[in-house]
Amino acid sequence: MALVLGIDTSCDDTGIGLVRGSEVVANVVASQTSLHNRFGGVVPEQASREHLNVMDAVLDKALAQATATLDDVDAVAATYGPGLVGALLVGLTYGRALAWSRGLPFLPIHHLEGHIASTLASGEVQPPFLCLIASGGHTSLFDVPTWGTYREVGATRDDAAGEAFDKVARLLGLPYPGGPALSHLAEGGSPEAFDLPRPLRNQRGFDFSFSGLKTAIVTLLQQTSDADPADVAASFEEAVTDSLVTTTRRAAEATGRERLVVAGGVAANRRLRARFQNERFKVYVPPLELTTDNGAMIALAAQLRLDLGTTSDWTVDAQPYLPLASTSDPSAPPERDRLQPVGNISTQNPKGL
């Protein structure tokens, strides 16, 4: 069975993973949290330079973890978008050069397809299913009727869920990255302490919005100076969770899907996982180490594409803004008509994503 190497440098984590089929045999991630902590967020130029600094060491560690050498690798894949353009270029160029130097197939992979493919590691779920991707940079709902076919049925109109967690954490004086710190603080608070809004509650579609919640927290802190930070955190976490679960439930009813995949860093949130487990549909969450950005999920997506007949593409460039959909014109934006197919991802032309 082929050994596929995947690289992800879409933001500030340097991830390299190796998979055989749906088995993850290595998954190494070098975090840059300590580097960006003093800035309260990711500095793109610093992130790119750090990817360059650690890439060789991460590769060596991944190969050692898999008890393999480069001679054992059968294909190489790397994220080409969306993400920070400089960071993307580091991983994309590294992966392409590695594949070319060893005469291996090279597959450019869409970051969100990696998140969807991460569920392959569980070996339990097969399409059709609905997939919620909730992370620091993305909050989207995809209908997946078959592998390689993705219909976006909803997306955030402003902040991503994880981004909102980080911003509110900063308002509460919590350290970066704020999401885990806020969730930890929320464990000691009451989710009913403050009645926060649920944006887009009465919409007909399946979009999300979280910037208004941030504004509500700003107003709350200004007007209630003695508010217990734990109660604020818990109330905010409940509002985000309620929004994600309620909208996803309506989308599942509209599409008729009985299976749901929850991927992305926010999938690690215990409150969100508990709420979804109480729903009527079957919920699948990838292993926690595959919910955040990592190279193994890119390798899983590449294995999926190889199974679908994808060939190498050496011409693709880094694309910081990149919808997960194909159109007749690869340079055109996708249709935004919810619950209408925007087209299958081509298995012959990854550049047509």
C-alpha positions in Angstrom: 0.0 0.0 0.0 1.3 3.4 -0.9 2.9 5.6 1.7 1.8 9.2 1.2 3.5 12.2 2.7 1.5 15.4 3.5 2.6 18.9 4.3 0.6 21.7 5.8 1.9 25.2 6.4 -1.3 27.1 5.9 -0.9 29.2 9.0 1.5 29.0 12.0 1.8 25.3 12.5 4.3 23.2 10.5 2.7 19.9 10.0 4.1 16.8 8.2 2.3 13.5 8.3 2.5 10.1 6.6 -0.4 7.7 5.8 -0.9 4.3 4.3 -4.5 4.1 3.1 -6.5 5.4 6.0 -3.9 4.6 8.6 -1.9 7.5 10.0 1.6 6.2 10.6 3.1 9.6 11.5 1.8 13.0 12.4 4.3 15.7 13.6 3.3 19.3 14.2 5.7 22.1 15.2 3.8 24.8 17.0 4.7 28.5 16.8 2.5 29.5 19.8 5.5 30.8 21.9 6.8 32.8 18.9 3.5 34.7 18.3 2.3 34.8 21.9 3.8 38.3 22.6 2.0 39.7 19.6 -1.4 38.3 20.6 -1.8 36.7 17.2 0.0 35.3 14.2 2.6 37.5 12.4 2.6 36.3 8.8 6.3 37.1 8.1 7.5 35.5 11.3 5.3 32.4 10.6 6.9 32.0 7.1 10.4 32.2 8.4 9.8 29.7 11.2 8.3 27.2 8.7 11.6 27.5 6.8 13.6 27.0 10.0 11.9 23.8 11.2 10.8 22.0 8.0 13.8 19.7 7.7 13.6 18.7 11.4 9.8 18.1 11.2 10.3 15.9 8.2 13.1 13.9 9.9 10.9 13.4 13.0 7.9 12.3 10.9 10.0 9.7 9.0 11.4 8.4 12.3 7.9 8.2 13.8 6.8 6.1 10.8 10.0 4.0 10.9 10.5 4.9 7.2 12.9 6.7 4.9 12.3 8.9 1.9 12.9 5.8 -0.3 9.6 4.4 1.1 7.5 7.4 0.2 5.3 6.9 -2.9 3.7 10.4 -3.3 4.0 13.9 -1.8 1.2 16.4 -1.1 1.0 19.9 0.2 -1.6 22.5 1.0 -1.9 25.2 -1.6 -4.7 27.2 -0.1 -6.4 28.9 1.6 -4.1 30.4 4.2 -1.3 32.9 4.6 0.3 33.2 1.3 3.9 33.3 2.5 3.4 30.3 4.8 1.6 28.4 2.0 4.5 29.0 -0.4 7.0 27.5 2.1 5.2 24.1 2.3 4.1 24.1 -1.3 7.6 24.8 -2.6 9.2 22.3 -0.2 6.8 19.5 -1.1 7.1 20.1 -4.8 10.9 20.2 -4.7 10.9 17.0 -2.6 8.6 15.2 -5.0 10.5 16.4 -8.1 13.9 15.5 -6.8 12.7 11.9 -6.1 10.5 11.4 -9.2 7.3 11.1 -7.1 3.8 12.3 -7.9 2.9 15.6 -6.4 -0.6 16.6 -5.3 -1.6 20.1 -4.3 -4.4 19.8 -1.7 -7.1 22.3 -0.6 -6.9 22.9 3.1 -10.6 22.3 3.8 -10.6 19.1 1.8 -7.9 18.0 4.3 -10.2 18.7 7.2 -13.0 16.7 5.6 -10.6 13.9 4.7 -9.4 13.8 8.4 -12.4 11.7 9.2 -10.9 8.9 7.1 -8.6 8.1 10.0 -11.6 6.9 12.0 -12.5 4.4 9.3 -16.1 4.6 10.3 -17.9 7.2 8.2 -18.7 7.1 4.5 -20.6 9.6 2.3 -23.2 10.9 2.1 -22.7 13.1 5.2 -22.8 16.8 6.2 -19.5 18.3 7.4 -19.1 21.2 9.7 -15.6 22.7 9.6 -15.1 25.1 12.5 -11.6 26.5 13.2 -9.7 29.8 13.7 -9.9 30.6 10.0 -13.0 28.8 8.7 -16.5 28.1 9.6 -18.4 26.3 6.8 -21.0 23.6 6.2 -20.5 21.2 3.3 -22.8 18.5 2.0 -20.6 15.5 0.9 -22.7 13.2 -1.3 -19.6 11.3 -2.5 -15.9 11.5 -1.8 -14.5 14.3 -4.0 -17.9 16.1 -4.3 -18.5 19.1 -2.0 -21.4 21.5 -1.9 -21.1 24.4 0.4 -24.5 25.0 2.1 -23.4 27.5 4.7 -20.5 29.7 5.8 -19.6 32.5 8.2 -20.4 35.9 7.0 -17.7 37.5 9.1 -15.5 36.0 11.9 -14.8 32.3 12.0 -15.9 30.6 15.2 -12.3 30.0 16.4 -11.4 33.6 15.6 -14.3 34.8 17.7 -13.1 32.7 20.6 -9.6 34.3 20.3 -11.0 37.8 20.1 -13.3 37.5 23.1 -10.5 35.7 25.1 -8.3 38.8 24.4 -11.1 41.0 25.8 -11.1 38.9 28.9 -7.3 39.3 29.3 -6.6 35.6 28.5 -3.3 34.5 26.9 -2.9 33.6 23.2 -4.1 31.3 21.8 -7.3 32.3 23.4 -9.8 29.6 22.4 -8.5 26.8 24.8 -8.0 29.3 27.6 -11.5 30.7 27.2 -13.0 27.2 27.2 -11.1 26.3 30.3 -12.3 29.5 32.1 -15.9 28.7 31.0 -15.8 25.4 32.9 -16.2 27.5 36.1 -18.9 29.7 34.9 -22.7 29.6 34.2 -23.8 29.5 30.5 -27.1 31.1 31.5 -25.5 34.1 33.4 -25.9 36.5 30.4 -28.5 36.4 27.7 -26.3 36.9 24.5 -27.7 37.2 21.0 -27.9 34.3 18.5 -27.0 35.9 15.2 -29.0 34.8 12.1 -31.4 32.8 14.3 -34.3 33.5 11.9 -32.5 33.2 8.6 -33.8 31.0 5.8 -30.3 29.8 4.9 -27.5 28.1 6.8 -24.9 30.8 7.3 -23.1 31.8 10.5 -22.2 35.2 12.1 -20.0 35.8 15.1 -18.8 39.4 15.0 -22.0 40.6 16.7 -21.3 38.3 19.6 -17.9 39.9 20.0 -19.6 43.3 20.0 -22.1 42.1 22.6 -19.3 41.0 24.9 -17.6 44.5 24.5 -20.9 46.1 25.5 -21.4 43.7 28.4 -18.0 44.4 29.8 -18.4 48.1 29.5 -21.8 48.1 31.2 -21.2 45.4 33.8 -17.7 46.1 35.2 -18.1 43.5 38.0 -19.1 40.6 35.6 -17.5 37.3 36.5 -15.1 36.5 33.7 -16.0 32.8 34.0 -19.7 33.6 33.5 -18.9 35.8 30.5 -16.8 33.0 29.0 -19.4 30.4 29.6 -22.2 32.5 28.2 -20.2 33.3 25.1 -19.2 29.7 24.6 -22.8 28.6 24.9 -23.9 31.3 22.4 -21.4 30.1 19.8 -22.1 26.4 20.4 -25.9 27.0 20.2 -25.4 28.9 16.9 -23.3 26.1 15.4 -25.6 23.3 16.6 -28.9 24.9 15.7 -27.8 25.9 12.2 -26.2 22.6 11.5 -29.3 20.8 12.7 -31.5 22.7 10.2 -29.0 22.0 7.4 -29.1 18.3 8.2 -32.9 18.3 8.1 -32.9 20.2 4.7 -30.3 17.9 3.1 -31.7 14.7 4.7 -28.3 13.7 5.9 -28.2 11.4 8.9 -24.4 11.6 9.5 -22.4 14.6 10.5 -18.7 15.1 10.6 -17.4 17.9 12.8 -13.8 18.9 11.9 -11.4 21.8 12.6 -9.9 23.0 15.8 -13.2 24.0 17.4 -14.3 20.4 17.1 -12.0 19.8 20.2 -14.3 22.0 22.3 -16.0 19.8 24.9 -19.2 21.8 25.1 -19.7 21.6 21.4 -19.1 17.9 21.3 -21.5 17.3 24.1 -24.2 19.3 22.4 -23.8 17.5 19.2 -24.0 14.1 20.9 -27.5 14.9 22.0 -28.7 15.4 18.4 -30.7 12.8 16.5 -28.0 12.4 13.7 -24.9 10.3 14.1 -21.9 12.5 14.8 -18.3 11.6 13.8 -15.3 13.6 15.0 -11.7 12.9 13.8 -9.1 12.0 16.4 -8.3 15.1 18.3 -4.8 15.4 17.0 -6.3 15.6 13.5 -8.8 18.4 14.3 -6.2 21.2 14.2 -4.0 21.9 11.2 -1.7 19.0 10.5 0.1 17.2 7.6 -1.6 13.8 8.1 -5.0 15.2 7.0 -3.4 16.5 3.8 -1.9 13.1 3.2 -5.3 11.5 3.8 -6.9 13.9 1.2 -4.1 13.1 -1.2 -4.7 9.3 -0.8 -8.3 10.0 -1.5 -7.4 11.8 -4.7 -5.1 9.1 -5.8 -7.9 6.6 -5.3 -10.1 8.9 -7.5 -7.5 9.0 -10.3 -5.8 12.3 -9.7 -2.5 12.9 -11.5 0.4 15.2 -10.6 0.0 18.9 -11.0 3.2 21.0 -10.9 1.8 24.3 -12.0 -0.5 25.2 -9.1 0.5 28.2 -7.0 -0.3 29.3 -3.5 -3.8 30.8 -3.2 -4.7 32.5 0.0 -8.4 32.8 -0.9 -9.7 29.6 -2.3 -13.3 28.3 -2.2 -13.7 24.5 -2.1 -15.7 24.2 -5.3 -15.1 23.9 -9.0 -16.7 26.0 -11.7 -16.6 26.0 -15.5 -14.1 28.8 -15.2 -11.5 27.9 -12.5 -10.8 31.6 -11.9 -14.5 32.5 -11.3 -16.0 32.6 -7.8 -18.4 29.8 -6.9 -22.2 30.2 -7.0 -23.6 31.1 -3.6 -27.0 29.5 -4.1 -27.3 27.4 -0.9 -28.3 23.7 -1.3 -27.6 23.8 -5.0 -24.5 21.9 -6.2 -21.6 24.1 -7.2 -19.9 21.3 -9.0 -17.7 18.3 -8.3 -14.0 18.8 -7.6 -12.2 17.6 -10.7 -10.1 14.5 -10.0 -7.9 15.3 -13.0 -7.2 18.9 -12.5 -6.5 20.0 -8.9 -5.9 23.5 -10.3 -9.6 23.7 -11.1 -10.5 23.7 -7.4 
